[in-house]
Amino acid sequence: MFSEFYSYIGLIKLDMLFTLISINRPRLNNVIRCCEQRHFHCRTSSSPRTDFMRTNSSLYLKPKRSVTVSPSSLCLRSSLRLNTSIITFRAPVHRVPPAREFHTSGRLRALPAPLIWLVLKPLQKLMAIILGRSIRKWWIALPPNKKQLFREWTWRRRWHLLGAGSVLLFIISLLFLTHLDESPITGRTRLLLFSKEAFVELAQSTAEAYMEEFKDSLIAPSDPRHQAVELLVQTLVQRNKDITEMSAVTWTVHVVDGPPINAFVLPNGEIFIFTGMLKAVADIHQLVFILGHEMAHALIGHAAEQASLSHAVDLMSVVLLTAIWAICPRDSLALLGHWIQGKLVQFLFDRPFSRKLEAEADQVGMQLAAKACADVRAATVFWQQMEIHDQLSGQPTIPEWLSTHPSHQNRVRQLDRLVPEALELRARCDCPALPEVDPRVVFYKSVQLLLAKIEKQEMMEKEERNERERAGVMLPLPQIPSVPAQGSQPQLGGVLATSALPQTLLNK
């Protein structure tokens, strides 16, 4: 009985050992490697034996025949090894690591390229001034003999210097040629160093600044004036949805309660229009043209184009600015040359190019208004009204070459040339027929009547004054309509009420 009991105890220990080995096989490779090709025997003097063999990295029990093991016949060596193995191969305690909280930071966004250029623009001018002034100081402090040696060295290497300048000029030309782009609507080839997407990102912060500035004067969306502008913008978008850029922009209207006759659109589609502009237009067709003109700037990407040209001019003018500060003997003369250089760049590049973009916006705005079924003939009437407004308000007339916008007269002439083509485009867009009365003719006759009335009143006043001088008595003066004071903002709708321009909304 006792022999069978201890035999079962030994088998249980062996079973536990093999189970632990199978569970913890990866951790027991070292021990198994040591036990390779060994045999552990438990023999009895008069009974069969049981062999435990390790073969081909696998342990198994191979009984020869029926086993009857007594406690005194157990091998001491085998017993010690079994106990040592059981103690060594304890089941590992799996500990759950403490939970950790991971915090992810927001994605870093690179600054828009136009914003970086705005920061670096004054810095590159400052570096050019410092470099040119340093060259001048170095040359003045140079001894005469070294100046002569430097001239001779320069003359000997004139072809090398000329070649380096040619290579630099070629690289700059290659840079400009690889950044040529085509205007999306007019097909004009242009230089585009900055992408329109970068300006859309920059315009978002600009729009937030304008919203903060006009937060106390914005008109509620429920206001009829806001709803009218919103309706016209939606009409322009729907009728020009064949233009990819028109559908890609989300247009948002903001009406600002203020006297300026102004409206502008940011590259991201934020439209700002002042109530002064709503009072200045004589009919809904003029307002459609104004909105189309401003939206054309955003569609074509004039902001990115103008900044690209300005950046290219600045890069080329850095060399000239450095030369001015290096050649001029005194800082006062260098400052004068710097000012002249800035004015030349402004009047020869910046302002002519700005007038060119305004003329292109007028052309595209006429097309957008024509497809929206507006009376495009009213566009020329608006700029004629603006010319009268400037005269009545006493604003000085400056030459066109000093302005960033074309003169009112040149705009009227250009739009008159575009009217026939715009009318053909309007007819192809299934728009209702226009009235036979041309608003330009109506406006011209109205102005003639107004001028004739003013001239007649002046003649009557002159005759009354002559009669008073002859009779020597003071007669009451005739009632003369009031003239707006200098610098005031007359409402063109009241001044030109006799024009009787159409006031109906668009049918489509």
C-alpha positions in Angstrom: 0.0 0.0 0.0 2.7 2.4 1.0 4.8 1.6 -2.1 1.8 2.4 -4.4 1.1 5.6 -2.4 4.7 6.9 -2.8 4.7 5.8 -6.5 1.6 7.9 -7.2 3.3 10.8 -5.3 6.3 10.6 -7.6 4.2 10.4 -10.7 2.2 13.5 -9.6 5.5 15.4 -9.1 6.6 14.4 -12.5 3.3 15.4 -14.1 3.6 18.8 -12.5 7.1 19.2 -13.7 6.2 18.4 -17.3 3.2 20.7 -17.2 5.3 23.6 -16.0 7.9 22.8 -18.6 5.3 22.9 -21.4 3.9 26.2 -20.1 7.2 27.9 -19.5 9.1 26.5 -22.5 10.5 29.9 -23.7 12.0 30.5 -20.3 13.4 26.9 -19.9 15.5 26.8 -23.0 18.7 27.1 -20.9 17.7 24.3 -18.6 16.5 22.0 -21.3 19.8 22.6 -23.1 21.7 21.4 -20.1 19.5 18.3 -19.7 19.9 17.2 -23.3 21.0 13.6 -23.9 20.6 12.6 -20.2 18.7 9.7 -18.8 17.2 9.5 -15.3 16.5 6.0 -14.1 14.4 4.8 -11.2 15.1 1.2 -10.7 14.0 -1.6 -8.3 15.9 -4.7 -7.6 13.3 -7.1 -8.8 10.8 -5.0 -10.8 10.8 -3.4 -14.2 12.1 0.1 -14.7 10.6 3.3 -16.0 12.9 5.5 -18.2 12.5 9.2 -18.5 14.2 10.2 -21.7 14.9 13.6 -23.4 15.1 13.1 -27.1 15.0 15.8 -29.9 14.1 18.6 -27.4 11.0 16.8 -26.3 10.4 15.0 -22.9 8.3 11.9 -22.7 7.7 9.0 -20.4 8.5 5.5 -21.7 7.4 2.7 -19.5 8.9 -0.7 -20.3 6.3 -2.7 -18.5 4.0 -2.4 -15.6 5.6 -0.2 -12.9 5.7 -1.1 -9.2 7.9 1.4 -7.3 8.7 1.2 -3.6 9.9 4.2 -1.6 13.2 2.7 -0.7 14.0 2.0 -4.4 13.8 5.6 -5.5 17.1 7.0 -6.7 18.4 9.7 -4.4 19.9 11.5 -7.3 16.7 11.5 -9.3 14.7 12.6 -6.3 17.0 15.6 -5.7 16.8 16.6 -9.3 13.1 16.5 -9.4 12.8 18.6 -6.2 15.3 21.1 -7.6 13.5 21.3 -11.0 10.1 21.9 -9.3 11.5 24.7 -7.2 13.3 26.2 -10.2 10.3 26.1 -12.6 7.7 28.0 -10.6 4.9 29.5 -12.6 5.6 33.2 -13.1 3.3 35.7 -11.6 1.8 37.9 -14.3 1.7 41.5 -13.1 -0.6 44.0 -14.8 1.4 47.1 -15.5 -0.2 50.3 -14.2 -2.3 52.2 -16.7 -0.7 55.1 -18.3 -2.4 58.1 -19.8 -1.1 59.3 -23.2 -1.5 63.0 -24.2 -1.1 63.9 -27.8 -0.2 67.5 -28.7 -1.9 69.3 -31.6 -0.3 69.2 -35.0 2.2 71.9 -35.7 1.1 74.0 -38.6 3.6 75.9 -40.7 3.2 79.6 -41.1 1.8 80.6 -44.5 4.4 81.6 -47.0 2.9 85.1 -47.6 3.1 85.8 -43.8 6.7 84.7 -43.7 7.4 87.0 -46.7 5.7 89.9 -44.9 8.1 89.4 -42.0 11.2 89.0 -44.1 10.5 91.8 -46.5 11.7 94.6 -44.2 14.5 92.4 -42.9 16.0 91.9 -46.4 15.9 95.7 -47.0 17.6 96.2 -43.6 20.3 93.7 -44.5 20.9 95.4 -47.9 21.3 98.7 -46.1 23.8 97.3 -43.6 25.7 95.4 -46.3 26.0 98.5 -48.6 27.0 100.8 -45.7 29.6 98.3 -44.6 31.1 98.1 -48.1 31.3 101.9 -48.2 33.0 102.1 -44.8 35.4 99.4 -45.8 36.3 101.1 -49.1 36.8 104.5 -47.4 39.2 103.0 -44.8 41.2 101.1 -47.5 44.7 102.5 -48.3 45.2 103.9 -51.8 47.7 101.1 -52.8 45.2 98.4 -51.7 42.5 100.1 -53.7 44.7 100.0 -56.8 45.4 96.3 -56.1 41.7 95.6 -55.7 40.9 97.4 -59.0 43.6 95.3 -60.8 42.3 92.1 -59.3 38.8 92.9 -60.4 39.9 93.7 -63.9 41.9 90.5 -64.2 38.9 88.4 -63.1 36.3 90.4 -65.0 35.2 87.4 -67.1 34.9 85.2 -64.0 32.7 87.8 -62.3 30.7 88.3 -65.4 30.1 84.5 -65.7 29.1 84.3 -62.0 26.6 87.1 -62.6 25.2 85.4 -65.7 24.8 82.1 -63.8 22.9 84.0 -61.0 20.7 85.7 -63.6 20.0 82.4 -65.2 19.0 80.8 -61.9 16.6 83.7 -61.1 15.1 83.5 -64.6 14.7 79.7 -64.3 13.0 80.3 -60.9 10.5 82.7 -62.5 9.9 80.5 -65.5 9.1 77.5 -63.3 6.5 79.5 -61.4 4.4 80.7 -64.4 0.7 80.0 -64.1 -2.4 80.6 -66.2 -5.3 82.7 -65.0 -8.3 80.5 -64.5 -10.8 82.6 -66.4 -9.0 84.9 -68.7 -6.2 82.5 -69.6 -3.5 85.1 -69.0 0.0 83.9 -68.3 1.3 85.3 -64.9 4.0 84.8 -62.3 2.7 83.0 -59.2 5.3 82.5 -56.5 2.7 82.0 -53.7 -0.2 79.6 -54.1 -3.8 80.7 -53.7 -4.3 78.1 -50.9 -1.7 79.9 -48.8 -3.5 83.2 -49.2 -6.8 81.5 -48.3 -5.2 80.4 -45.0 -3.8 83.9 -44.4 -7.2 85.5 -45.3 -8.9 83.6 -42.5 -6.9 85.5 -39.9 -7.5 88.7 -41.8 -11.3 88.1 -41.8 -11.2 87.6 -38.0 -9.5 90.9 -37.6 -12.1 92.6 -39.8 -14.9 91.0 -37.8 -13.4 92.3 -34.6 -13.1 95.8 -36.1 -16.6 95.9 -37.5 -18.3 93.9 -34.7 -20.3 96.9 -33.5 -21.5 98.0 -37.0 -22.4 94.7 -38.7 -26.0 94.5 -39.9 -28.0 91.5 -38.7 -28.7 88.8 -41.3 -32.5 89.5 -40.9 -32.0 93.0 -42.2 -33.5 93.5 -45.7 -30.3 95.1 -46.9 -28.3 92.0 -45.8 -30.9 89.7 -47.4 -30.8 91.6 -50.7 -27.0 91.3 -50.9 -27.1 87.7 -49.9 -29.7 87.0 -52.7 -27.5 88.7 -55.3 -24.4 86.7 -54.2 -26.3 83.4 -54.4 -27.6 84.4 -57.8 -24.1 85.1 -59.0 -22.9 81.8 -57.6 -25.7 79.7 -59.1 -25.5 81.3 -62.6 -21.7 80.9 -62.7 -21.4 77.4 -61.2 -19.7 76.2 -64.3 -16.5 78.0 -63.1 -14.6 75.6 -60.9 -13.3 78.4 -58.6 -16.8 79.7 -58.0 -18.0 76.4 -56.6 -14.9 75.8 -54.6 -15.2 78.9 -52.4 -17.7 79.3 -49.6 -19.1 82.8 -49.9 -20.1 84.7 -46.8 -21.7 88.1 -46.8 -21.1 90.8 -44.2 -22.9 94.2 -44.5 -21.2 97.0 -42.5 -23.2 100.0 -41.5 -20.9 102.9 -42.5 -20.6 105.8 -45.0 -17.6 104.6 -47.1 -18.5 103.8 -50.7 -16.5 100.6 -50.6 -16.8 96.8 -50.9 -14.1 94.1 -50.9 -13.8 90.3 -51.0 -11.1 88.3 -49.2 -9.4 85.3 -51.0 -11.4 82.9 -48.7 -14.8 84.3 -49.9 -15.6 86.7 -47.1 -17.5 89.6 -48.6 -17.6 92.9 -46.9 -19.8 95.7 -48.2 -20.7 99.0 -46.6 -24.1 100.6 -46.6 -22.5 103.7 -48.3 -22.1 101.5 -51.4 -25.7 100.4 -51.2 -26.8 104.1 -51.2 -24.4 105.0 -54.0 -25.8 102.5 -56.5 -28.8 103.6 -58.5 -30.3 100.1 -59.2 -29.9 96.4 -58.5 -27.9 95.9 -61.8 -25.1 98.2 -60.7 -24.9 96.3 -57.4 -24.6 93.0 -59.2 -21.7 94.3 -61.3 -20.0 95.7 -58.2 -20.3 92.3 -56.4 -19.1 90.5 -59.6 -16.1 92.8 -59.8 -15.1 92.1 -56.2 -15.7 88.4 -56.5 -13.6 88.3 -59.6 -10.5 89.3 -57.5 -11.0 86.3 -55.3 -11.7 83.9 -58.2 -8.6 84.9 -60.2 -6.4 85.1 -57.2 -5.2 88.6 -57.6 -3.9 88.9 -54.1 -1.4 86.0 -54.6 -0.4 87.4 -58.0 0.2 90.9 -56.7 2.2 89.6 -53.8 4.3 87.4 -56.1 5.2 90.3 -58.3 6.0 92.5 -55.3 8.2 89.7 -53.9 10.1 89.3 -57.3 10.6 93.1 -57.5 11.9 93.2 -54.0 14.4 90.4 -54.7 15.7 92.3 -57.7 15.8 95.7 -55.9 17.9 94.3 -53.1 21.0 94.5 -55.4 20.1 98.1 -56.4 19.5 99.1 -52.8 22.9 97.6 -51.7 24.6 99.5 -54.5 22.9 102.8 -53.5 24.2 102.5 -49.9 27.6 101.4 -51.1 28.2 104.2 -53.7 26.6 107.2 -52.0 29.3 109.0 -50.0 27.0 110.1 -47.2 24.1 108.5 -45.4 21.8 111.5 -46.3 22.4 110.9 -50.0 21.9 107.2 -49.5 18.5 107.9 -47.8 17.5 110.1 -50.7 18.5 107.5 -53.2 16.6 104.9 -51.2 13.5 107.0 -51.3 13.8 107.6 -55.0 14.3 103.9 -55.6 11.1 103.1 -53.6 9.1 105.6 -55.5 10.3 104.3 -58.9 9.4 100.8 -58.0 6.0 102.0 -56.8 5.1 104.0 -59.9 6.8 101.8 -62.5 5.7 98.3 -61.2 3.2 98.3 -58.3 0.6 100.8 -59.3 0.5 100.0 -63.1 0.1 96.3 -62.2 -2.6 97.1 -59.7 -4.5 99.1 -62.4 -4.1 96.1 -64.7 -5.7 93.8 -62.2 -8.6 96.2 -61.6 -9.2 96.3 -65.4 -9.2 92.5 -65.5 -11.6 92.4 -62.6 -13.9 94.7 -64.5 -13.8 92.4 -67.5 -14.5 89.3 -65.5 -17.1 91.1 -63.4 -19.0 92.0 -66.5 -19.1 88.3 -67.6 -20.3 87.2 -64.2 -23.0 89.9 -64.2 -24.1 89.0 -67.7 -24.5 85.3 -66.9 -26.5 86.4 -63.8 -28.9 88.2 -66.2 -28.1 91.7 -65.0 -28.2 94.7 -67.3 -24.5 95.1 -68.0 -25.1 98.5 -69.5 -25.6 99.8 -66.0 -21.9 99.2 -65.2 -20.7 102.3 -67.1 -23.5 104.3 -65.5 -22.1 103.5 -62.1 -18.7 104.9 -62.8 -20.2 108.0 -64.3 -22.1 108.5 -61.1 -18.9 108.0 -59.1 -17.2 110.7 -61.2 -20.1 113.1 -60.4 -19.9 112.1 -56.7 -16.2 113.0 -56.6 -16.9 116.4 -58.1 -19.7 117.2 -55.7 -17.7 116.1 -52.7 -14.8 118.2 -53.7 -12.3 115.3 -53.9 -9.1 116.3 -55.8 -8.6 114.7 -59.2 -5.3 113.0 -59.4 -3.6 111.7 -62.6 -4.2 108.0 -63.3 -0.5 107.1 -63.1 -0.5 108.1 -59.5 -3.4 105.9 -58.6 -3.8 102.2 -58.0 -7.2 102.2 -59.9 -8.0 103.4 -63.4 -9.7 106.7 -63.7 -13.5 106.8 -63.9 -13.3 108.0 -67.5 -11.0 105.2 -68.6 -13.2 102.7 -66.8 -16.3 104.0 -68.6 -14.5 103.7 -72.0 -13.3 100.2 -71.3 -16.7 99.0 -70.1 -18.4 100.5 -73.1 -16.1 98.4 -75.3 -17.0 95.2 -73.3 -20.8 95.8 -73.3 -21.5 94.2 -76.8 -19.6 91.0 -75.9 -21.3 90.9 -72.5 -24.8 91.3 -74.1 -24.1 88.4 -76.4 -23.1 86.2 -73.5 -26.2 87.3 -71.6 -28.4 86.3 -74.6 -26.8 82.8 -74.7 -27.6 82.2 -71.0 -31.4 82.2 -71.5 -32.0 85.5 -69.8 -35.1 87.7 -70.3 -35.0 90.5 -72.8 -33.7 93.8 -71.7 -35.7 97.0 -72.0 -35.2 99.0 -75.1 -34.3 102.1 -73.2 -30.5 102.1 -72.7 -29.7 103.3 -69.1 -26.6 105.0 -70.5 -28.8 107.2 -72.7 -31.2 107.9 -69.8 -28.3 108.9 -67.6 -26.8 111.1 -70.2 -30.1 112.9 -70.8 -30.7 113.2 -67.1 -27.3 114.8 -66.6 -27.9 117.2 -69.5 -31.2 118.3 -68.0 -29.6 118.7 -64.6 -26.8 120.9 -66.1 -29.3 122.9 -68.1 -31.4 123.5 -65.0 -28.3 124.6 -63.0 -27.2 126.9 -65.8 -30.7 128.4 -66.1 -30.7 129.1 -62.3 -27.3 130.8 -62.5 -28.6 133.0 -65.4 -31.7 133.9 -63.3 -29.6 134.8 -60.3 -27.3 136.9 -62.5 -30.3 138.8 -64.0 -31.7 139.4 -60.5 -28.4 140.7 -59.3 -28.2 143.1 -62.3 -31.7 144.4 -61.7 -31.0 145.0 -58.0 -27.9 147.0 -59.0 -29.9 149.1 -61.4 -32.9 149.7 -59.1 -30.8 150.1 -56.0 -33.1 148.0 -53.9 -32.6 144.6 -52.4 -35.0 142.0 -53.7 -35.4 138.5 -52.1 -33.2 135.9 -53.6 -34.7 133.0 -55.5 -34.8 129.6 -53.8 -31.7 127.6 -54.9 -31.4 123.9 -54.2 -28.8 123.3 -51.6 -25.3 122.1 -52.7 -23.5 119.5 -50.5 -20.8 121.0 -48.4 -17.2 120.4 -49.0 -16.1 117.0 -47.9 -19.7 115.7 -47.3 -20.9 112.4 -48.7 -23.9 113.1 -51.0 -26.2 110.2 -51.8 -26.1 109.5 -55.5 -29.6 108.0 -55.4 -31.0 111.4 -54.4 -28.8 113.4 -56.8 -29.6 111.2 -59.7 -33.2 110.5 -59.0 -34.2 111.9 -62.3 -32.4 109.1 -64.1 -35.3 106.7 -63.5 -33.1 103.6 -63.8 -34.8 100.2 -63.5 -35.3 99.1 -59.8 -36.6 95.5 -60.4 -34.9 92.4 -59.1 -33.4 89.9 -61.5 -35.8 87.4 -62.9 -33.3 84.7 -62.7 
